[in-house]
């Protein structure tokens, strides 16, 4: 009955017609006349084959449309499930420190329109660029490639916090190749995207950590860069060690021990604030952090050197 009821949508009813008189009457309103191409119910009764064929065609059209909808919906569900599977694999490879395997997996989907895949492509390209065995020429190509992926991710979904985060990271990286003026000029853009990432996801420790780095970088800015900043901005970017420390601690509260470099920067910031006790505490935590990636190993080395320097001074 449900199918039969829905099939009536495909029959040529006119306004004012009912299911009992579905074929239109004559335009003149007289019982014996009808307009061109119009039939009476009596004519249908005399030609039942025509009616049956019309109904069959309508039924097949409807069933074909329903089948198309079912297939289309199934394809969307399958595609979504596939993307989720790829994302799980990518995140597992990242956690395992398998940088090159991660890149190989994601590069297969570089034409994707999915923001989640695109920002991970930016992340993978950047990670490969940072490997010590990556040549300088290849590193530059990967840095610009990462920026393009991040830009596309942001275009696809401006509400994706990770797209904002990686866009800011990649703009900063590209600044290393475009000169100090461009890097300083991009400072406010970078800050804006980090802040947007934190606004969209206040529980993302990495975005908070990166705001800490932004603050730390501008405190550490050499005098000649400050001079350039004053030429570019009426109010050049500035910060304090205390502000940077606040972000590093906030990141640690959101996700304890999430990143070796956050631990290192807590130690380094306390050194800048002349608090050797707390500096040593965080540097020891850095040294004890499991080294999963090449960056972790570099962080370990720096923490060990700083601890040795502290011991020598004592």
C-alpha positions, 0 to 999 in steps of 0.5 A: 500500500505504501508503494502504491500510494507513493506511485500516485506522485508520478501520475498526471493529476491536475489541480482539483482532480482526485484519485477517483477521477485522475484523468482531466476533464474537457476544458469546456466543462461539457460531458461530451467534449475534451481538449487535445491530448485529454481523456475521460475515465471511460476511455481508460476503461476502454483501453486498460492496456494503456493504463497498465503500461503507464502505471508500470512505467511510473512504478519502474521510474520510482523504483529506479529513483529509490534504488539510486538513492539507496546506492548513493547513500551507501556510497557516502557511508562507505567513503566516510568509513574509509576516511575514518579508517585512513585517519586511524592508521595515520594517527597510529603511525604518528604515535609510533614515530613512523614518519615515512610510512605516515607520509606514504600512506597519506600521499595516496590521498593528496587529491582529497577534499577532506579537511581531516586528511588534508591537515594530516598531509601538511603534518606528514610533509612537515615531519619528513622535512624535519628528518636529518636525512632530508636534503635542504632542497627537498626540505624546502619543497616539503615545507611549501607543500605542507603549506598548500595542504594546510591552506586547502584544509582551511578552505574546506573547513574553517571550523576545523581547529587543526586546520588553523593550527597547521596553517599557522605552523606552515606559514611560520616554516615558510617564513624561514625561506622568505626572509625575516621581514616576511616572517615578522609580517606574518606574526599576527596572522600566525597568532590569530590562527593559533588563537582560533585553534584554541577557541575551537578546541580549548583542550588541544594542548598543542595549540596552547603550547604553540601560543607559548612558543609564539610568546617565547619567540618574541621575547627572545627576538634580537634587537635588529629584528625588533627594529624591523618589527617597528618598521612594519607595525605601529604596535609590533608583536611583543610578549614576556617570559611569564606569558609564555610560561603561562601557556606552557603550564596550561598545555601541561595541565590539559594533557600532561607529558603530551610533548617533550618540547613543552617540557623542555621549554618549561625548563628553559623559561624557568632558566630565563626567569632565574629559577634554577630549581624549577628549571632542573625539575622540568629538564629532568622530566624532559630527559626521562621522556620516551624518545619516539621521534627524531625531534624527541632525541634532539630535545633529550640532547638539549635537556642533557646539555642544559642540566650539565651546564646547571650542574657546572654552575652549582 
